Structure formats: structure tokens, C-alpha cells
């Protein structure tokens, strides 16, 4: 919030890359334990796997009384729909920078999604009780297999996802915001590794294979991650990269992520 894939050959600009299966990666990847949230207090263990960046002081910390958040407006009919598992996130991300550059406010009606354009407005319906909430996509995640959206604390409370921690939902996306890039810029993200040496070794392996792509390693609260940025950032190339990488650890699978 997978099974093994066949190795394929494909072109990256300027080079023909032959991928071999990445089995083991020299170190045994370790599963990340994800305990459920407590029944009353906000969860201390988060389900996101994005790098956390401290508040730099350029933006004032968000202070919003609980229960005062307004839902964004949804116009027209949904243009896409998907069903899957929703989770939620709060501390330690509250008042830190989100993927769209804004300061994350756990009491606002926002959410994280891996592939929808930033600024997209979506309606999330808890299928167990029929309750719905409209949120704005401001962040990326969740990076756990089987989960499709991470709600803010306020949004999770409004449709009764907060106490159970997860719920089966329907996510309906409305038309992307005006001026957004319909093609998008895409990357492949792999993790999380509890041992940073595993991420460093995987980064070195991928740099040798993807000579025209940018490969980075970074630390997040749930472990260390590796990201591959294709030179043109197109989805087709990112898809081929993700399909060609096999990691045996089910908690460290490649995910396609939209950057904008």
C-alpha cells in the first residue's frame, strides 16, 4: 500500500540495456514490520516510504483545529475509478514538506497517491459503510503492496478509516487540474530496506545497468529506498524498467511513481 517477472530487453535513449534478475542483491533484504495503529492515539508507525524533510522555516507550521478542514470541490463526472486498500498517515509527516512542495497538514483534506497528477481531486468511499470524502492529491505513496491511497488523518477520521488503520475503498478521480502535464514525469522506486547497505548495493547494481538513467538512494522513516529516473521521464520507459526488475523480498518491490 507480486510475483517474479520475466527479464526483458529494451532501449533507453542512447543505449541498449540488458537486464538480469536482481535476486538477493548481495544482502538479504529484510521485511519492514508494520504494526496497526493504536485505537485512540495517532499511529506512531507510518505506512509511507517517502523521504522526510524538516520544516526549513520558509513556511510557518500548520496549526488547524481538528474538525475544521474543508473538502475541495469536485466538478463534473469522475474520469477514472479504482478499488483497493486505503491507509492513513499523520506524525511524523505533519508540518513537513509534501511531494508537491506544500507543507503537509494532517488536519486538511488531502491524500497521497502514486500515479495521479499533483493537485488532482478525488472522492474516496469507504465500501464498508458507504461514507465518502473528497480530497486533494498533494503527496506520493503509499509504497506498500496492495494499498492504493494514503489519506490524511482528518480524511481518514471522516470516513472511519482512522481506527481500523486500513479499509477497502473506491477512489474516483476527477479531471486533472488545468495546466497539469498529462504525460507526466515518471520514475521507479524500490524499497524499503532496513539495512542501508542493501540499498547502497542495489543502487550500485542499477547504475551499472542503467547507464543513461539517474539512480539515487535515500532514507525514509520505514527504511532506505532506491529510485531510478529515466532520462526522458516517460511512463513507457519507467514501465519497462519496473517490469524488468525482480526483488525476492515482497516488502521491497518496484513501484511506478509519478513525480509531478
C-alpha positions in Angstrom: 0.0 0.0 0.0 3.9 -9.9 -6.6 5.3 -12.2 -8.2 8.5 -12.6 -10.2 8.6 -11.0 -13.6 10.4 -12.1 -16.8 13.6 -10.3 -17.8 13.2 -8.2 -20.9 15.4 -6.2 -23.2 14.5 -2.6 -24.0 16.0 0.6 -25.2 16.9 3.7 -23.1 18.0 6.7 -25.2 21.5 6.1 -26.4 21.9 2.6 -25.1 20.6 -0.9 -25.3 20.2 -2.3 -21.8 20.1 -6.0 -21.0 18.7 -6.6 -17.5 19.4 -9.6 -15.3 17.2 -10.6 -12.4 18.3 -8.9 -9.2 18.0 -11.8 -6.8 19.3 -11.4 -3.3 21.2 -8.1 -4.1 24.3 -9.4 -2.1 22.5 -8.8 1.2 19.3 -10.4 2.4 16.5 -7.8 2.2 14.6 -7.5 5.4 10.9 -7.1 5.7 9.6 -4.0 7.3 7.3 -4.7 10.2 4.1 -2.5 10.1 2.1 -2.8 13.3 -1.5 -1.5 13.3 -2.3 2.0 14.6 -3.5 2.3 18.3 -7.2 2.6 18.8 -7.3 6.2 20.0 -4.0 8.0 19.5 -2.5 8.8 16.0 -0.3 6.0 14.7 3.4 6.2 15.6 4.4 3.8 12.9 3.7 5.2 9.5 2.9 3.3 6.3 4.6 5.8 3.9 8.0 5.3 2.4 9.0 8.8 1.3 12.0 10.8 2.4 11.1 13.2 5.2 12.4 16.7 5.0 12.3 19.0 8.0 10.5 22.3 8.0 13.1 24.8 6.8 11.4 27.8 8.3 10.3 29.2 4.9 6.7 28.3 5.7 5.1 28.6 9.1 4.0 25.4 10.8 0.4 24.5 10.1 -1.9 25.0 13.0 -5.5 23.9 12.3 -8.1 22.9 14.9 -9.3 19.3 14.4 -12.6 19.0 12.5 -12.3 22.4 10.7 -10.9 21.2 7.4 -13.0 21.9 4.3 -13.2 19.4 1.4 -12.1 20.5 -2.1 -14.7 20.9 -4.7 -15.2 18.1 -7.3 -16.5 19.2 -10.7 -18.1 17.1 -13.3 -18.0 13.4 -13.5 -15.1 11.1 -12.4 -12.7 10.3 -15.2 -11.2 7.2 -13.5 -12.1 4.7 -10.7 -10.1 2.1 -8.8 -10.8 -0.1 -5.8 -8.2 -1.1 -3.2 -7.0 -0.6 0.3 -6.6 2.8 1.8 -4.5 3.7 4.8 -3.7 7.0 6.5 -0.6 9.0 7.7 0.0 11.7 10.3 3.1 12.1 12.5 6.0 12.3 11.8 4.9 14.0 8.4 2.7 16.7 9.9 4.3 20.2 9.2 6.9 18.6 6.8 7.2 19.2 3.1 5.0 17.0 0.9 5.9 15.9 -2.6 4.1 18.9 -4.2 6.2 21.3 -2.2 3.5 22.3 0.2 3.6 21.8 4.0 1.7 18.7 4.9 -1.2 19.3 7.3 -2.7 16.1 8.8 -5.9 18.0 9.6 -6.5 19.1 6.0 -8.4 17.0 3.4 -5.5 15.7 1.4 -4.1 12.3 0.3 -1.0 10.6 -1.2 -1.3 8.6 -4.4 1.5 7.1 -6.6 0.3 8.0 -10.1 -2.4 10.6 -10.1 -1.3 14.2 -11.1 -0.5 16.5 -8.2 -3.5 18.7 -7.4 -6.0 16.0 -8.6 -9.3 16.0 -6.7 -10.6 12.5 -5.8 -13.6 11.1 -4.0 -12.8 8.2 -1.6 -15.6 6.0 -0.5 -15.3 3.5 2.4 -17.0 0.4 0.9 -17.8 -1.0 4.3 -20.0 1.9 5.4 -20.7 4.0 2.2 -19.1 7.2 3.7 -17.2 9.4 1.3 -14.7 12.2 1.4 -13.3 14.5 -1.3 -9.5 15.1 -1.0 -6.7 16.7 -3.0 -3.6 14.8 -4.0 -0.5 16.5 -2.6 1.9 13.7 -1.8 3.2 10.4 -3.2 2.5 6.9 -1.7 1.6 4.5 -0.2 4.5 2.2 -1.1 3.1 -1.0 0.4 1.8 -3.7 -1.9 -2.0 -3.7 -2.2 -2.6 -0.2 -1.0 -3.7 2.5 -3.4 -4.1 5.7 -1.4 -2.9 7.2 1.9 -5.4 9.6 3.5 -4.6 12.5 5.8 -5.6 12.0 9.4 -8.7 14.2 9.0 -9.8 12.4 5.9 -9.3 9.0 7.5 -11.4 10.0 10.5 -14.2 11.4 8.3 -14.9 8.0 6.7 -13.9 5.8 9.6 -10.6 4.6 8.3 -8.6 6.0 11.3 -9.4 3.4 14.0 -9.0 0.3 11.9 -6.0 1.8 10.1 -6.9 0.4 6.7 -10.2 -0.1 4.7 -11.3 -1.2 1.3 -12.3 1.9 -0.7 -13.3 3.2 -4.1 -11.1 6.1 -5.4 -12.8 8.2 -8.1 -10.6 10.8 -9.8 -11.9 13.9 -11.4 -10.3 15.8 -14.4 -6.7 16.8 -13.6 -6.1 20.5 -12.7 -5.8 22.9 -15.6 -2.2 23.3 -16.7 -1.0 19.9 -15.4 1.2 17.9 -17.7 -0.9 14.9 -19.0 2.1 12.9 -19.9 3.8 13.3 -16.5 7.3 12.6 -15.3 7.8 9.1 -14.1 10.3 7.1 -12.0 10.7 3.6 -10.5 11.1 3.4 -6.7 12.3 0.3 -4.9 12.4 -0.4 -1.1 12.2 -0.3 1.8 15.4 -1.8 3.1 16.1 -1.8 6.8 19.8 -2.3 6.2 21.2 0.7 4.3 23.9 -1.5 2.8 21.3 -3.3 0.8 20.0 -0.1 -0.7 23.6 1.1 -1.5 24.4 -2.2 -3.2 21.2 -2.2 -5.2 22.0 1.4 -6.3 25.4 0.3 -7.5 24.0 -2.6 -9.4 21.4 -0.5 -11.1 23.9 2.3 -12.0 25.9 -0.3 -13.9 22.8 -1.5 -15.8 21.1 1.9 -16.4 24.0 4.0 -17.6 21.7 6.7 -19.1 19.4 6.9 -16.1 19.8 8.7 -12.8 19.8 6.3 -9.8 19.6 7.6 -6.3 19.4 6.2 -2.8 17.7 7.9 0.1 16.5 7.3 3.7 12.9 7.4 4.8 11.2 6.6 8.1 10.5 3.0 7.1 13.9 2.2 5.6 16.2 3.0 2.7 14.9 3.4 -0.8 16.4 3.4 -4.4 14.9 5.4 -7.2 15.5 5.2 -10.9 14.8 8.3 -13.0 14.7 7.6 -16.8 16.4 10.3 -18.8 13.2 11.4 -20.5 10.9 10.6 -17.6 8.3 9.0 -19.8 5.9 6.4 -18.5 6.6 3.7 -21.1 10.3 3.5 -20.2 9.5 3.5 -16.5 7.0 0.7 -17.1 9.7 -1.4 -18.9 12.2 -0.8 -16.1 9.8 -1.8 -13.4 8.7 -4.9 -15.3 12.3 -6.0 -15.7 13.4 -5.8 -12.0 12.8 -8.7 -9.7 13.4 -8.3 -6.0 12.6 -11.5 -3.9 11.5 -9.6 -0.8 7.8 -8.8 -1.1 8.3 -5.7 1.0 10.9 -4.3 -1.4 9.1 -4.3 -4.8 9.5 -1.8 -7.6 6.7 0.8 -7.8 5.9 3.2 -10.7 5.7 6.7 -9.3 4.6 10.0 -11.0 6.9 12.9 -9.9 4.6 15.8 -10.9 
